[in-house]
Amino acid sequence: MSKAPRATITIGWREWVSLPQLGLDRITAKIDTGARTSALHASNVKVIRHLGDEFVEFIVPGAGHEQLCTAPLLDTRSIKNTGGKTEMRFIIQTSMMLAGRSWPIELSLADRGAMSFDLILGRTAIRRRNLLINPGRSFLASDAIASGDQAKAS
């Protein structure tokens, strides 16, 4: 018996997302299909070891408060920043909730203090998720979730 395909949901160029494993309930993400890797604004990033495993501890600045987060270190990769300069970044994997759905994504940790968005969702995070992006609209999935009307999002 084959699995029925999920309905396609239209999202805007920016959306509210949650990263529950990091304790981040509601952050604005810019959907950026030009970026391959997703990036989360993080400061005071440091590697810690616990029982032989490596973790990354970091602070995610928020509106009015900072969130201390810890996640297993997945990898360290060379990534081009928005200016085209290559830099080494820590990579973590965490779950993300968007449009009433949840799935694992990889995030690079970067200093995005000078940027407008604390979270960039690159194409690998949204690939194969039956999402269409409307570049002229914002918060389409958020509006549909708030009203309980999934059809409004597609």
C-alpha positions, 0 to 999 in steps of 0.5 A: 500500500503506497503512502498518500502524498501530503497536500501542498502548502503555500508559504510566504517569503517569511514565516513564523517557525518553531525550533522546539528542541532548542526551546525557540517557540516563535521566530521569524524565518526568511525563506531563501532558496538562493541559500543552500544551507540554513543559518541561525543567529548565534552568539557565544558559540562554544564546543563542550564535551559531555561523556565523550560526545561533542555539543555546541552551546550558544545563545540565540538573541531574542526580542527582549531576552536571550535563549541559551541553547545546547545541541549535539555537534553534527559537523563543521563546514566551510560555508560562504556567507552573504558577502561571499566570504568562506567561513567555518561554521558549526552545524547542528540538526534540530526539528523545525515546525512550519505550517503545522508540520515538523521535520529535522533540519540542519542549521549552521550557527552564524553571527547574523547580528547585522542581518534582518532575520535571525533565521534563514531557511535554505533550500535543503531545509524545505526541499521535498516538503510539498511547499510552494513559496509565494515571494509576494506574500508573508506569513501565509502558513502562520495565518492558516494555522491561526485560523485553523484553515489549512486550505487558506495556506495552499 
